[in-house]
C-alpha cells in the first residue's frame, strides 16, 4: 500500500480522487503513523509530509468504509505535558464514524509516571473513512418565541414504549418511529433536545462497578454518532423524520472536556495526539485544569482545538441536519487563556460570526465548577441560557416557602433583571422545572431527599438543594404538578419540558441517573398518566395560540401607546397593586398578573388581547378580577373544563392552583 503527500487544508479522512486524504493536527509530534486495517491486519504508513502543525498523506485506493487509526510518536514527559505513546491506537478527532462503542479496557491506559507499552489496538474502536455528504435540508425554522423544547434521552424515551418495535428501541430509528413522533406532535413540542449522541466512553469508574455511562457526557469522537444507537445514515434519517413532523432537532454537545479524564485516564485520542496542545494544563504541564469536574478541560484558546470544535458543529448542522445545540458547562467554553470568563472569549466570538452556526439555535448551560463559574445572564446574543433561577424559584413558590411572590414575579416575567441588557430579547431565558440532571416532576412532589444509592456512591452524588416535598395524597401531587406546569408554559421566555414529566414518570427518587441505563432511568410508558399529558398539550396549545404569552420583548409595566394601558400590572388577590411591603410579605402565597403586549414592541404587535393570571400556592381564597369582561381559559383544578365566560367580579381560586383569564382589547 502506497502513501504520498496529501493536502493540509481539510482535517480528517476525506475521500477524493480515487483515494483518501488523511490530515491530523499535532504541534509536538515527531512522527505520525496512519494505521489502516484489513481485518485484523494492521498496515502502518508514516504520514510523509507536514504543513506547519498538520501532518498529511494521500493513500490511493482507500475509500469509504476503510478502517483506520493513528499512532503518534513524540516525547514521554508528563512533567511538561507530553504523553506521546505509539503503543496506543488513537481515534481520529475528525472521525465521522467508529466501528464500535467505546468501553474502557485496561489496554487503553496510556500510563502515568511511565508509559504503558501494551498495544491498545485490540480494545480501541477504529475510525471509519466516510463519504462527505451535505444534502439539502428542509428545516422547520421555528423562531424562539414559537419554540417549546422537549429534553429527552434517546434510549430512555424509547426502551419501554410498547408501540415502538422492540428491535428499534434505543436506536435513532426508534426515536423517529411513528409512535414517538405522534406523541410529540400531540403534545405540541416544536423541538427535541437530545442528550449527547456523539461517540462517548463507558469510563472505568462505571465499568468496574458493572454500570454504564447512560447519559453520554464523556465524549471521545466529536463528529461520530454514538454507535450503540445506530449508524450515521440512521441518524440522518431520524432528523429528516423529525423535520417532516415540523420538529427541530437540538443536540446536547460536550466541548468543555473529553472522556480521557486526568493523567490516570485512558489514552484514546487527543491525549496521545498532543496532550500539551489540546488540554489546559497546570503545574508546568504535570496536572490538568479541572473546571469541569471531569478531570480535564479542552484548550479552546488554541486555534486548532477551537477549529476542531467549530468544524464539528458545522458538520452536525450541514452534514447531519441538526437545528441547534445546547452547550454543556458553557462557562468553560467562555474562558480565555488566563482561565477567566469573557463574553468575547475565542469560542463565543467565533460562533457568533460564523455564517452557519450563527443562524442555528444556541443554548448555554451558563456555569461550570471553576473560579467565577456561575455566569447566568453573561452570554452574548444569540445565546439562550438555561435559567436555574426559574427552576428553583418556581419550586420554592409552589412548595409554599416564605416571601416568594417577588421571585415568582421576576421569573414569570422572563427574568428581565438577568437578561434585559445589550438588546437581548425576552426569549433569552430558557425556563425549566426539571431536566435530566435532577428530580423528575413526579419525584419532585414525592421525595424530600434524593435516593441515589443505585449509583454506588453512598448517595453522595447529585444535588442536595432540590426544593422538593413529599406529598402524601395523590390529588395533592397532581395539583402541584399541574400548577408547576402551568407556570412554566405561561411564563415569558422559552419553555423546556423533561421527557416523561408529561406522563408522571419517576425515577424512585434518583436525581442523578447518569449511570442507570435500565428501567429506573427509562421513561415508564406502561404507567403513563394520559390525563396529565392531555393537560400539558392544552397548555402548549394555549401558549401557541396567544402571542401575548410568548413575547420577544420584555415587559416593564410601561404604558402602551395604542391604549394607554401598562403592559404588565401585578395585583394582589384584593385587586390592589402590591406595595413595597407587600412584595416582602413572608405570608403572601398568591400573586396575580395582568399582561398585555409589550409597550416597547412594534406598534400593533400582540396588541389585541389581555390576560389575567392567578398563581395561588396558599389556601383557597377569592380573587378580584380587573374591570372588564373576562373569559376563563384555564383552571388547573379543573384541567378538562372548557373555556367559559366569567361574569362575576371575583373568582374562587383553590389552593395550589393557577387560573387564567383573557379578554379582547380595542384595536
C-alpha positions in Angstrom: 0.0 0.0 0.0 1.4 3.3 -1.1 1.2 6.8 0.5 2.2 10.1 -0.9 2.0 13.7 0.3 -1.6 14.9 0.6 -3.2 18.2 1.5 -3.4 20.0 4.8 -6.4 22.2 4.1 -9.1 19.8 5.4 -8.5 17.8 8.5 -9.7 14.2 9.0 -10.1 11.5 6.4 -11.6 12.8 3.1 -12.3 10.5 0.1 -11.1 12.3 -3.0 -9.6 11.4 -6.4 -9.6 7.7 -6.2 -8.2 7.5 -2.6 -8.4 9.2 0.8 -6.6 12.3 2.1 -5.6 12.0 5.8 -4.6 15.1 7.8 -4.0 15.3 11.5 -3.0 18.2 13.7 -0.2 17.7 16.2 2.1 20.6 17.2 4.6 18.5 19.2 4.7 15.1 17.5 7.9 13.8 16.0 6.3 11.2 13.7 2.7 10.3 12.9 1.7 6.8 11.6 -1.5 6.2 9.8 -2.8 2.7 10.7 -5.0 1.0 8.1 -6.8 -2.3 8.9 -7.6 -5.2 6.6 -9.5 -7.4 9.0 -7.1 -7.8 12.0 -4.1 -6.9 9.8 -2.7 -3.5 10.6 -0.7 -1.6 8.0 1.3 1.3 9.3 2.2 4.2 6.9 4.1 7.2 8.2 2.4 10.4 7.1 5.1 11.8 4.7 4.5 15.5 4.8 4.0 18.2 7.3 2.5 21.7 6.7 3.0 23.8 9.9 1.5 21.6 12.6 -0.6 19.5 10.3 0.6 16.1 9.2 -0.9 14.7 6.0 -0.8 12.0 3.3 -2.8 10.6 0.5 -3.4 6.8 0.1 -4.7 5.7 -3.4 -7.4 3.0 -3.5 -8.7 3.7 0.0 -12.3 4.8 0.2 -15.4 5.0 2.3 -15.7 2.1 4.8 -11.9 1.8 5.3 -10.9 1.3 9.0 -8.1 3.4 10.4 -6.4 5.0 13.4 -3.2 6.7 14.3 -0.1 6.1 16.3 1.7 9.3 17.2 5.4 9.4 18.3 6.9 12.0 20.5 8.4 12.6 24.0 7.0 11.0 27.1 7.5 13.9 29.5 4.4 14.3 31.7 6.2 16.9 33.8 5.9 19.3 30.9 2.7 17.9 29.5 3.8 15.4 26.8 2.2 12.0 26.9 3.0 10.5 23.5 2.8 6.7 23.4 2.8 4.9 20.0 1.6 1.7 21.7 -1.8 3.3 21.8 -4.1 3.2 18.7 -5.7 6.7 18.6 -9.1 7.7 17.3 -9.1 10.5 14.7 -10.8 13.5 16.4 -12.4 14.2 13.0 -13.7 10.6 12.5 -17.2 10.7 11.2 -18.0 7.1 12.4 -16.5 4.4 14.6 -16.6 0.6 14.3 -17.9 0.0 17.8 -18.9 1.7 21.0 -16.2 2.9 23.4 -15.9 0.9 26.6 -13.0 1.2 29.0 -10.4 -1.5 28.8 -7.1 -1.8 30.7 -5.2 -1.8 27.4 -6.4 1.8 26.8 -4.4 3.1 29.7 -1.6 5.3 28.4 0.5 5.4 31.6 1.1 7.9 34.3 4.6 8.1 35.8 5.8 5.9 32.9 4.2 4.9 29.6 2.1 1.8 29.3 3.6 -0.2 26.4 0.7 -2.6 25.9 -0.8 -2.3 22.4 -4.4 -1.0 22.7 -5.4 -1.9 19.1 -7.5 -4.9 20.3 -9.5 -2.7 22.7 -9.9 0.6 20.8 -12.6 1.0 18.1 -11.4 2.1 14.7 -12.2 5.2 12.9 -14.1 4.8 9.6 -13.5 6.7 6.3 -16.8 8.2 5.4 -18.2 9.9 2.3 -18.7 13.6 2.9 -22.4 14.4 2.4 -24.1 17.8 2.5 -27.6 17.2 1.4 -30.2 19.9 1.3 -32.2 20.1 4.5 -35.8 21.2 4.7 -35.9 22.7 8.2 -38.9 23.7 10.3 -37.2 27.1 11.0 -39.0 27.9 14.3 -38.4 31.3 15.9 -37.5 31.3 19.6 -40.9 32.7 20.5 -42.6 29.7 18.8 -40.3 27.2 20.5 -41.3 24.5 23.0 -38.4 22.2 23.8 -38.6 18.5 24.9 -35.4 17.3 26.5 -35.0 13.5 26.0 -32.6 10.7 26.2 -32.8 8.6 23.0 -32.7 5.2 24.8 -34.7 6.4 27.8 -37.6 7.6 25.7 -37.9 4.5 23.5 -36.9 1.5 25.6 -40.2 0.9 27.3 -42.6 2.3 24.7 -45.0 -0.6 23.9 -45.7 0.7 20.4 -42.1 1.1 19.3 -40.9 -2.1 17.7 -38.6 -3.9 20.1 -35.8 -4.1 17.5 -35.9 -0.3 17.1 -35.9 0.6 20.8 -32.8 2.5 21.9 -31.9 3.5 18.3 -32.1 6.5 16.0 -34.8 4.7 14.0 -36.8 4.1 17.2 -36.5 7.7 18.2 -38.1 8.7 14.9 -40.7 6.0 14.9 -44.4 6.8 14.3 -45.4 6.4 18.0 -42.8 8.8 19.3 -43.5 11.4 16.6 -47.2 11.2 17.2 -46.8 11.7 20.9 -44.6 14.8 20.4 -46.9 16.3 17.9 -49.9 15.7 20.1 -48.0 17.3 23.0 -47.3 20.4 20.9 -43.5 20.1 21.1 -41.6 22.1 18.4 -38.0 21.0 19.2 -36.5 17.9 20.7 -33.2 18.3 22.6 -31.3 15.0 22.7 -28.8 14.2 25.4 -25.3 13.5 23.9 -25.3 11.4 20.8 -21.7 11.8 19.7 -19.4 8.8 20.5 -18.7 8.6 24.2 -16.8 6.4 26.6 -18.1 4.0 29.2 -15.5 5.1 31.7 -13.5 2.9 34.1 -15.2 4.2 37.2 -18.6 2.8 36.0 -17.3 -0.3 34.2 -15.6 -1.6 37.3 -18.9 -1.2 39.2 -20.9 -3.1 36.5 -22.6 0.2 35.3 -22.7 2.1 32.1 -22.3 5.7 31.0 -26.0 6.2 30.3 -26.2 10.0 29.7 -23.1 10.2 27.5 -21.2 13.1 28.9 -17.7 11.6 28.3 -17.1 12.4 24.6 -14.2 11.0 22.5 -15.2 11.4 18.9 -16.9 14.7 18.4 -18.1 14.1 14.8 -19.2 10.4 15.1 -22.8 9.4 16.1 -22.8 7.1 19.0 -22.5 3.5 17.5 -24.7 1.9 20.1 -27.7 3.9 18.8 -27.1 3.1 15.1 -25.3 4.4 12.1 -24.8 7.9 10.7 -27.3 7.1 8.0 -29.8 6.2 10.7 -29.1 9.5 12.4 -29.8 11.5 9.3 -33.0 9.5 8.6 -34.1 10.4 12.2 -33.5 14.1 11.6 -35.5 14.0 8.3 -38.4 12.3 10.1 -38.4 15.0 12.8 -38.3 17.8 10.2 -41.1 16.2 8.3 -43.1 16.4 11.5 -42.3 20.1 12.0 -39.9 19.4 14.9 -36.4 20.8 15.2 -33.5 18.7 16.5 -31.2 20.2 19.1 -28.1 18.3 20.3 -26.6 18.5 23.8 -22.9 18.8 23.0 -19.9 18.5 25.2 -16.8 20.5 24.2 -15.6 21.6 27.7 -13.8 18.3 28.3 -13.2 14.8 26.8 -13.7 11.4 28.2 -9.9 10.8 28.6 -10.1 12.3 32.2 -7.0 13.2 34.1 -3.5 11.8 33.9 -4.7 8.4 35.2 -7.3 8.1 32.4 -7.1 6.3 29.1 -5.2 7.4 26.0 -7.8 7.3 23.2 -7.4 10.4 21.0 -6.3 14.0 22.0 -4.1 12.9 24.8 -2.0 10.8 22.5 -2.1 13.2 19.6 -0.9 16.2 21.5 -1.7 16.4 25.2 0.1 19.7 25.8 -1.7 21.5 23.0 -5.2 20.1 23.4 -5.8 20.4 27.1 -5.4 23.2 29.6 -2.6 22.2 31.9 -1.3 23.3 35.3 1.9 23.0 37.3 4.0 23.3 34.2 2.1 20.5 32.5 2.0 17.9 35.3 -1.7 18.2 36.0 -4.9 19.2 34.3 -7.0 22.3 34.8 -10.3 20.8 36.0 -13.0 23.5 35.6 -15.4 20.8 34.6 -15.1 18.3 37.4 -14.4 15.5 35.0 -10.6 15.5 35.1 -9.6 17.7 32.1 -10.6 20.9 30.2 -10.2 21.4 26.5 -7.9 24.2 25.5 -10.1 26.4 23.3 -7.5 29.1 23.4 -5.5 27.0 21.0 -6.8 28.0 17.5 -6.6 24.4 16.3 -8.6 23.0 19.1 -11.1 25.8 18.6 -11.2 24.8 14.9 -11.9 21.2 15.9 -15.0 22.3 17.8 -16.2 24.7 15.1 -15.7 22.1 12.4 -17.6 19.5 14.5 -20.5 21.9 15.0 -20.7 22.8 11.3 -20.6 19.0 10.5 -23.6 18.4 12.6 -25.6 21.3 11.0 -24.6 20.9 7.4 -24.0 17.1 7.0 -26.2 15.7 9.8 -29.0 18.3 9.6 -29.4 19.4 13.2 -31.0 22.7 14.1 -29.1 23.8 17.2 -27.0 23.0 20.2 -27.2 23.0 24.0 -23.6 23.5 25.2 -22.8 21.6 28.4 -20.9 23.6 31.0 -20.7 26.5 28.6 -18.9 28.8 31.1 -15.8 26.7 30.3 -16.2 27.5 26.6 -16.2 31.2 27.5 -12.8 31.1 29.3 -9.8 32.8 27.9 -6.2 31.6 28.0 -5.9 33.1 31.5 -8.9 31.0 32.7 -11.3 34.0 33.1 -14.8 34.0 31.6 -15.2 36.7 29.0 -18.2 37.3 26.7 -15.7 37.9 23.9 -13.7 34.7 24.5 -12.4 32.9 21.4 -15.2 30.3 21.1 -18.0 32.8 21.8 -16.6 35.2 19.3 -16.0 32.6 16.7 -19.5 31.1 16.8 -21.2 34.5 16.7 -19.5 35.5 13.5 -19.9 32.1 11.8 -22.5 32.3 9.0 -23.6 28.7 9.5 -23.6 28.5 13.3 -24.8 32.0 14.0 -28.0 31.1 12.3 -29.0 28.0 14.4 -30.3 27.7 17.9 -27.6 28.2 20.6 -28.3 27.3 24.2 -25.8 27.7 27.0 -25.6 25.9 30.3 -24.1 29.0 31.9 -21.9 27.6 34.6 -19.0 25.2 35.5 -17.2 24.4 38.7 -14.2 26.6 38.0 -13.4 30.0 39.6 -16.2 32.5 38.9 -18.0 29.8 37.0 -21.6 30.9 37.6 -22.3 33.1 34.5 -26.1 33.2 34.2 -27.0 36.3 32.1 -23.5 36.8 30.8 -23.7 35.1 27.4 -24.0 37.3 24.4 -26.8 37.3 21.8 -27.8 35.0 20.1 -27.3 32.5 23.0 -30.3 31.5 25.1 -29.4 30.3 28.6 -30.6 27.6 31.0 -32.2 29.6 33.8 -31.8 27.6 37.1 -33.2 30.6 38.9 -36.5 29.9 37.2 -36.3 26.2 38.3 -35.5 27.0 41.9 -37.8 30.0 42.3 -40.9 28.2 40.9 -40.2 25.1 43.1 -39.9 27.3 46.2 -43.0 29.3 45.5 -45.2 26.3 44.9 -43.8 24.5 47.9 -45.1 27.4 50.0 -41.8 28.8 51.1 -41.9 32.2 52.8 -41.7 35.5 50.9 -41.6 34.1 47.4 -44.0 36.3 45.4 -41.3 38.7 44.3 -39.2 35.8 43.0 -42.3 34.4 41.2 -42.9 37.7 39.5 -39.3 38.0 38.3 -39.4 34.5 36.8 -42.9 34.7 35.2 -41.9 38.0 33.5 -38.9 36.5 31.8 -36.1 37.3 34.4 -35.5 40.7 32.9 -33.2 41.7 35.8 -30.8 39.0 34.5 -31.2 39.1 30.7 -32.5 42.5 29.7 -29.2 44.1 28.6 -27.3 44.7 25.3 -30.6 44.4 23.4 -31.2 40.7 24.3 -34.8 39.5 23.7 -37.2 38.2 26.3 -36.6 34.7 24.8 -33.1 34.7 26.3 -34.3 32.8 29.3 -34.8 29.1 28.8 -37.2 28.1 31.6 -37.4 24.7 33.1 -38.7 23.0 36.1 -36.8 19.8 35.7 -34.0 18.4 33.5 -32.1 15.2 33.1 -29.9 16.3 35.9 -32.2 16.4 39.0 -35.5 15.1 40.1 -38.3 14.4 37.6 -41.5 16.3 38.2 -43.1 13.2 39.8 -40.2 12.8 42.2 -40.3 16.5 43.0 -43.6 16.0 44.7 -42.8 12.5 46.1 -39.5 12.8 47.9 -37.9 15.2 50.4 -34.4 13.9 49.8 -32.6 12.2 46.9 -32.3 8.4 46.8 -29.2 7.8 44.7 -27.9 4.5 46.3 -28.2 2.7 42.9 -25.3 4.8 41.6 -22.9 3.1 44.0 -21.6 6.3 45.6 -23.4 6.0 49.0 -25.9 8.7 48.0 -23.1 11.4 48.0 -23.7 12.3 44.3 -26.4 14.6 42.9 -27.9 17.9 44.0 -28.9 18.3 47.7 -30.9 21.6 47.2 -33.9 20.2 45.4 -36.7 22.3 46.9 -38.9 19.2 46.8 -41.7 18.0 49.0 -43.1 14.5 49.6 -46.8 15.0 49.4 -48.9 12.1 50.7 -52.1 12.4 48.8 -52.3 11.6 45.0 -54.5 14.6 44.3 -52.2 16.9 46.1 -49.3 15.6 43.9 -51.4 16.1 40.8 -52.5 19.6 41.8 -48.9 20.7 42.5 -47.7 19.2 39.1 -50.4 21.0 37.2 -49.7 24.3 38.9 -46.0 23.9 38.2 -46.6 23.0 34.5 -49.0 25.9 34.0 -46.4 28.3 35.5 -43.8 27.0 33.1 -46.0 27.3 29.9 -47.5 30.7 30.9 -44.1 32.4 31.7 -42.3 34.7 29.3 -39.2 33.0 27.9 -38.6 29.6 26.2 -40.1 26.6 28.0 -38.4 23.2 28.2 -40.1 20.0 29.4 -38.2 16.9 30.6 -39.3 13.8 28.7 -41.7 11.8 30.9 -42.8 14.7 33.1 -46.0 14.9 31.0 -47.0 11.4 31.9 -45.9 11.3 35.5 -42.6 9.4 35.1 -40.5 8.9 38.2 -37.0 7.6 39.0 -37.6 6.3 42.5 -36.0 9.5 43.9 -32.7 9.2 42.0 -31.8 12.7 41.0 -28.6 11.8 39.2 -29.4 8.8 37.0 -26.3 9.2 34.8 -25.4 5.5 35.1 -28.9 4.0 35.1 -29.3 2.5 31.7 -32.2 0.4 32.9 -35.9 0.8 33.8 -35.0 3.3 36.6 -33.6 5.7 34.1 -36.1 5.0 31.3 -39.5 6.6 30.7 -42.1 4.3 32.2 -44.7 4.3 29.4 -46.8 1.4 30.8 -47.8 3.6 33.8 -48.4 6.8 31.8 -50.8 9.4 33.2 -52.6 10.3 30.0 -54.8 12.9 31.7 -51.7 14.9 32.7 -50.4 14.5 29.2 -53.6 16.0 27.7 -53.3 18.9 30.2 -49.8 19.7 29.0 -50.9 19.6 25.4 -53.7 22.0 26.3 -51.2 24.4 27.9 -48.9 24.2 24.9 -51.8 25.0 22.5 -52.8 27.9 24.7 -49.3 29.3 24.5 -49.1 28.7 20.8 -52.4 30.4 20.0 -51.8 33.5 22.1 -48.6 35.5 21.3 -49.0 37.6 24.5 -47.8 34.5 26.4 -44.6 34.2 24.4 -43.3 37.7 23.6 -39.9 38.6 22.3 -39.9 41.9 24.2 -39.6 42.4 27.9 -42.5 43.7 30.0 -41.6 46.6 32.2 -45.0 47.9 33.3 -44.7 50.7 30.7 -47.7 52.5 29.1 -48.7 51.3 25.7 -49.2 53.9 23.0 -52.2 52.1 21.5 -54.5 52.0 24.6 -52.8 53.9 27.4 -52.6 50.7 29.5 -49.5 49.3 31.1 -48.1 46.1 29.5 -47.7 44.4 33.0 -49.6 45.1 36.2 -49.1 43.0 39.3 -52.0 42.6 41.6 -52.9 41.1 45.0 -56.0 38.9 45.5 -57.8 42.1 46.6 -57.2 43.6 43.2 -54.8 46.2 44.6 -51.3 46.6 43.3 -48.6 45.4 45.8 -46.7 47.9 47.9 -43.0 47.6 48.7 -44.0 46.0 51.9 -46.3 43.5 50.2 -43.5 42.3 48.0 -41.6 41.1 51.1 -44.6 39.7 53.0 -43.4 36.4 54.3 -47.0 35.1 54.4 -48.0 36.1 50.9 -48.8 33.0 48.8 -50.9 34.4 45.9 -49.9 36.8 43.1 -51.8 37.9 40.0 -50.5 39.3 36.7 -52.4 41.4 34.1 -50.4 41.0 30.9 -50.6 42.8 27.5 -48.4 43.1 24.5 -45.1 44.8 25.4 -45.1 48.6 25.2 -41.6 48.6 23.7 -42.6 46.3 20.9 -43.5 47.4 17.3 -46.9 49.1 17.1 -49.7 46.6 16.9 -47.7 43.6 17.9 -49.7 41.2 20.1 -51.9 44.3 20.9 -55.4 43.0 20.9 -55.6 40.6 23.9 -55.1 41.0 27.7 -54.5 38.1 30.1 -55.1 37.9 33.8 -53.1 35.0 35.5 -53.6 34.0 39.1 -50.9 31.9 40.9 -52.1 30.6 44.3 -49.7 28.5 46.4 -51.7 29.2 49.5 -55.2 28.2 50.8 -58.4 28.7 48.8 -59.4 32.3 48.5 -61.4 34.8 46.4 -59.6 37.0 43.9 -60.9 40.2 42.4 -60.7 40.5 38.7 -59.7 43.7 36.9 -62.5 45.7 35.3 -63.9 44.4 32.1 -65.4 41.3 30.6 -63.2 38.3 31.1 -63.4 34.7 29.8 -61.8 31.9 31.8 -59.5 29.8 29.7 -57.7 27.7 32.4 -58.3 26.4 35.9 -55.7 23.8 36.9 -58.1 22.3 39.5 -60.4 21.5 36.6 -57.9 20.6 33.9 -60.6 19.4 31.4 -63.1 22.2 31.9 -63.8 24.2 28.7 -63.4 27.9 28.3 -66.3 29.9 29.8 -67.4 33.5 30.3 -66.9 34.8 33.8 -69.5 37.4 34.7 -68.7 37.8 38.4 -66.2 40.4 39.6 -64.4 37.8 41.8 -63.3 34.2 41.2 -62.8 31.4 43.8 -59.2 30.1 43.4 -58.5 26.8 45.1 -55.2 26.0 46.9 -52.2 25.0 44.7 -53.8 26.2 41.5 -53.5 28.5 38.5 -56.3 30.3 36.8 -56.0 32.2 33.5 -58.5 34.7 32.0 -58.5 36.5 28.7 -60.3 39.4 27.1 -60.1 41.3 23.9 -58.8 44.9 23.8 -59.6 47.7 21.5 -57.9 47.6 18.2 
